[in-house]
Amino acid sequence: MSLTKLETHSNSDLSLSSQLDNKDKIEVHVVSTENQIDVHSLDDEDYEEEDEDYVAPTEEELKTLRHVSGYIPLRCWLIAIVELAERFSYYGLSAPFQNYMANGPNDTPKGLLQLNSSGATAISYFFQFWCYVTPIFGGYMADTHWGKYNTICTGTGIYVSGIFILFMTSIESITTQNAARGGYIAAIILIGIATGMIKSNISVLIAEQVPKRKIRVITTSKGERVIEDPKLTVQNIFMFFYLMINIGSLSVIATTELEAHKGFWAAYLLPFCFFWIAVVVLIVGKKQYVRKPVGDKVISKCFTITWIAFKNKLDFDSAKPSCHPEANYPWTDKFVEEVRRAIRACKVFLFYPIYWCVYGQMLNNFVTQAGTMELHGLPNDFLQAIDSIAIIVFIPICEKFLYPFIRKFTPFRSITKIFWGFMFGSAAMIWAAVLQSFIYKAGPCFDKPLACAAQYAHTPNQVHIAWQVPAYVLIAFSEIFASITGLEYAYSNAPESMKSFIMSIFLLTTAFGSALGIAISPTSVDPKFTWAFTGLAVSCFIAGCLFWICFRKYNNTEDSMDEIDFIDEKVTDMANKASSFISPVLSTKSV
């Protein structure tokens, strides 16, 4: 037990007593000669008792004992089914989009809207852009009005409506080209809004099902003493979350086959039916989910703190109640530190648009490239499934073998992983550029695939489709290092009451990447594809190197930033209140 007592005197006696015991209980009293004012008294129920088995690790144990993840409860898996269903629908729908938009009913492969390759690529990027701008709206509504669960439920209803419109307007027997175009635009707008409402909240809701704990020593059932590391728990949550995304994205196998053999209506009907699983899971599990309360104008407070810091040469201490008790700021010192940390994280996201522009090639230009190769009976958009399969295979390998092996020699921290994500993205574009040059060197149409003569309109250049597989695998590795780690970083560095909004800012970088893709879409025509892929490879490599130069120092402060989560907000709030009582008295005495 420790006891701290501070006394000051003016015309009336004033004393402040602050007492902390081993259960972090605090009492603050202000006493005068006329009366006694009880500022705050915290009872036992105000605190969650620390685990009786909690053992803090020593420096030596941190270096020598094996680090493991904490327990992930069943309700996380239940929420993950919602994400699986949403991604099943999103990727199942978007895989046929390039053919649906670019080609006509008599082309090979078949389509409907006849917008040509360049137009289809631009709209494809617009769809990605829209889907990742709307999370700002979803994050704002969740953190200030509806809460995460209600926002996800609202997005689910909008999603179902959008898929239904797309399905109905793609039935060739009852639609026209103009009706199909109108239905397509309406559908992607609705689906984009719904995606934003779900994406900004679903990963955060999953992570919030696991209680926060400090790093500690535990003993396994086999008698081994290990370090239970909350950072590894968050890492595994987001790897498992990303695993669900990619299991869902295997829907491209089914929808591309349905597109090729039954029609686009069948390809869109399957995601519509599957999405109802998300509706059922949300309703059935409603009472099991941990749902944290909505913050009180928390986003407004965040911007106010940032503005105060900006006016004071980026000094966030100037926004702390403890530094300026006379200002009566309606937030705590801890919240200011959380905002400072979140701003730092947002700077890390600045390079991501270039990465997402590279990633977007998989959804459009890789599909177009495949259409000029020998498919051997496969749909040209089928190989998108290779990316998902690679992620499903390599995520467990990274978790069980690669990451523990690297940690034996050096901490494999977030900034390092993101850097390697950029490098793998660059490697994927190098492979695509080299492959494209071989396609242009192959007959019968060389650098004018399918367009050199009428008799070759349905004859691709003589390059096997399997040569695209390494590009998809390299993209998969880049996602494991850059995309998953970005999700972790956004969640871990966000204030407790602003996690959806900060997550939406990270997702917004995808929208900017799509905007870059729209800008370079005029290069998505033959014979310019080689230079398009080469330019993206160089850009991603340079962006990765600049990212490392700018942010590698953040690896050294990662642990200290994580400690902010365990600052006792109640204690600091009491200190701020006490300071506001004492300051006037001290000022009077000094005069």
Beta strands, then each sheet from edge to edge (+ up, - down):
strand 1: 2-9
strand 2: 13-20
strand 3: 27-31
strand 4: 36-41
strand 5: 67-68
strand 6: 216-219
strand 7: 225-228
sheet 1: 1+ 2- 3+ 4-
sheet 2: 5+ 7+ 6-
end
